Amino acid sequence: MKNTREKSLQIINDVLYKGTFLEESLEILKVSNIDERDFAFIKEITTGVVRNKTYLDYVIRQNSRVRFNRIHKIILIILEMAIYQMYFLDKVPDYSIVDESVNLAKIYGNKGSISFTNGILRSIAKKKPAQVTLKNSIDNLSTYYSHPRFYTEYFYENYGEEFTKKLLKANNEKAPFTIRVNNFKTNRDDLIKNLSQLGFEIEETTYDKALNVLNPNGIIDTEYFEKGHFYVQDLGSILVSSFLNPRKDSKVLDLCAAPGGKTTHLSELMDNTGEIVACDKSKSKINLIKENAQRLACKNISPMINDARVLNDDFVNKFDYVLVDAPCSGTGLYRKKPDIKWNKGIDDLKDLGKIQLEILNNAKEYVKNQGLLLYSTCSLSKIENEDVIENFLSENKNFKIKKLRDKEVLKLFPSVDGSDGFSICLLEKN
């Protein structure tokens, strides 16, 4: 690619100011026959800038003679990219970073912005990486680790400073590449041996069916993926199905099932017996479930188009187990999708909480007496989890919580469990 920095600039601009998703932008780029090293560089820069935006902007504020809100957005991104490379990468010398940044400014800026870019970056390059010295501890952590203030504030006030610091730090680290062993096709030891022979480094996790691949590049192109020996799935997502743990020959409803990771795991736990009705609201999502079920040899899954927010009379009192992996803000996915930090605010969480309660109130009708209803989100917010459960139980006295690991709402944290952030609650219908 002629100019990887220019492409990085375009992607960051689209993500931060035009509402596109970083993951999708990078996927589109990846399939465009781009050189592997160019793609790796662009992914590093774009992800790094989006992940560390607040801190990078703090450094700019500390060094700029121009008021921050008067810096043109494109010039601001050029500065963010440069500072990220200076502070977080070590392959390119600072003088080269400054020169490349000035060249970008020449394309997108005027004479004044070119001079400004050159001056501020040369000044920053001469100093040690900036320390954040805000008086308020929550502001300090939010800025240094680049997290929304509402997120930092909640954990600071409920879990303490040290826990919060470790969580924010973990959220800024690269997530492990985790796969789930599919016992319909293989077993853990054979899969480890087969992948190791191909040169993949495998690390075991706390759950025997979950393995971390330390060098995953190309693993999707292997025969073992094509033959369904494994499914790419985060440890937290894997644990959701294991906590529901349906009996053989039971009837299960997965209400928000696409793309089918949890559904196919449920199928395995049931040894392909009984029936799993796997729902989502669009044909394309249902097709994803079908494709994954076929590849993984899951024969007890019945995919079906269904809107979880609309009561389905045909489902009432029909299921022994119901899984509601609810649509959510994804605040537990900051490691993988750092743009979520900036495109989901507190009002979005409140709106989602209403939708989640609506879905849960439909799901309750589908559970047989003595049946189990599992509610999960890949969000760590109280608004989307504890508050939803509390509101649900206040109106549905015939449900009670079955504790998981002695917790009413079990939280999985990147800093503690090594998984994405998840909240899980198991309910029993009396």
Secondary structure, DSSP 8 states (H G I E B T S, - for coil): ---HHHHHHHHHHHHHHS---HHHHHHHHHTTT--HHHHHHHHHHHHHHHHTHHHHHHHHHHH-SS-GGGS-HHHHHHHHHHHHHHHH--SS-HHHHHHHHHHHHHHHS-HHHHHHHHHHHHHHHTS-------SSHHHHHHHHTT--HHHHHHHHHHH-HHHHHHHHHHHTS---EEEEE-TTT--HHHHHHHHHHTT--EEE-SSTTEEEESS-TTGGGSHHHHTTSEEE--HHHHHHHHHH---TT-EEEETT-TT-HHHHHHHHHTTT-SEEEEEESSHHHHHHHHHHHHHTT--SEEEEE--TTS--GGGTT-EEEEEEE-----GGGTTT-TTHHHH--HHHHHHHHHHHHHHHHHHHHHEEEEEEEEEEES---STTTHHHHHHHHHH-TTEEEE-BTTBSSEEE-HHHHSS--EEEEEEEE-
